[in-house]
């Protein structure tokens, strides 16, 4: 039996590999993720600018209860800003990894991170298995 080879018009072998198709699909998804990350960064920066303008200054209230409540609110807002700053840093690092071509590779096991995980948590650097293992290690060390 003669095996028929798929060739293109130039006589070159066609690469009908599913892996090639999967990679191109993955690349498309990674570009979409990058766009979403950049948009999220713009939104966070805009919200942070507005919040800083609205953040109340140090006001002295005659009533200690009011003073304590105002301080608690102010500290809460500052903690939120801190979280947003850390998220912005993670977003910038993720975009940089996309540009370098290493985005979606687990830092621990060096395997590809599933697209569903990247879509759900694009700033992740660990696959789900390594993340679970990390959390279990933290539980053991922490308690």
N, C-alpha and C positions, 0 to 999 in steps of 0.2 A: 504494500500500500504506500502510495506517495503522499507525503505530508505537504499540504499547500501552505506556503508562507504568505502572510499579508505584507504586501509591499506598496509603497506610495508611487506616485507618477515618476519619481526619480530612481526607482528601483531600490530604495532604502527600505529596510525592515520597519514596519509600523510598530510603535510601542503601544499596545492596547492594554498595558498593565493597569490593574485597578489601583495600584499604589500611586501611579502618576496622577490618575484622576482624583484620588483622595487627597494628594498633596495640593493640587491646584484648588480643590474645594476648601481645604484647610487654609490655604493662603488667602482665599477670598474672605473667609470667616475672620482671619486675623486682621485683615484690612478694616473690616466692619468694626471689630473690637477696638482698633486704634482710633477710628472716628468717634466711637462712643466715649472712649477715654478722654479724648481731646475736648469733646463737648462737655463732659462731666467736669473737667478741669476749669473750663470757662465759666460754667455755672457756679462752681464752688468759689471761684475768685470773685465773681460778681456778688454773690451772697455775703462773702466775707467783708467786702468793701462796704456794703450796706449795713451789716451788723456792727462794724466798728464805728460807723457814724451814729448808730442808735445806742451803742453801749453806754449806759449811764456812768457818769463820772463818780468820784468819791463825794457823796452827799452826806452831810451830818443831819440826822433826824433827832428831834428832841426826845422822842419815845424810843427806848432801847429795843422794843419788839420790832418797830418799823426799821430801825437801823440794822438789826440782825437779818430781817427778811430781805432788805435791799442788798446786804452783803452776800447772802446766800444766792440770790438771783444773779448778782454780778459774777460770783465765782462759778456758777453753773454755766453762764454764757462763755466765760473764759475757757472752761474745760471743753466746751463744744468747739471753740475755735482751735484749741490744741488738737483735738481729734481730726478736725478738718485739715489742719496743717500736715498731720501725719499721712492722711489719705492723699493729699496733694503730692507729697513726696513719693508715695507708692505709685501714684498715677504716672508721674514723671519717669520713674524707674521702669515701669511697664512699657511706656512708649519708647524709651531708650532701648529696652530689650527687643522690642519689635523691630526697630531700626537696625539693630545689630544682627538680627536673625536668630536670636536665642530665646525669644519669647515662647512660652508654652513648653519649656523643657524644665523638668523638676530639678531643683537645686540639689536635692538629696540623692535620688536614684538615677538621674540623668535620662529618664524615660519621658516620652511625650505626655503632657497633661491632656486629658480628654477635653474636647471642645465644649461639651456641656458645662464642665467645671469652669473653663475659661470665660464662657459667656456669663455664667452666674457670678463669678468672682474674678474679674479680669486682672486684678492686682496680685493674684496668688502666685507663689513661686514654688509651691509643692503640689504634687498629685494627691488625690484623695487618700490613697493608702499611706503615704508618708505623713500627711497632715494628721491622720488618725493616730499614727504611731507617735508623732511629736506630742499630741495632746495627752496620750496615755503616759508618756515619759514625764510630762509636766505634772500630771496628777500624782505620779509616784514620788517625784521630787518635792512637790508642794504639800502633800498631805499624806 
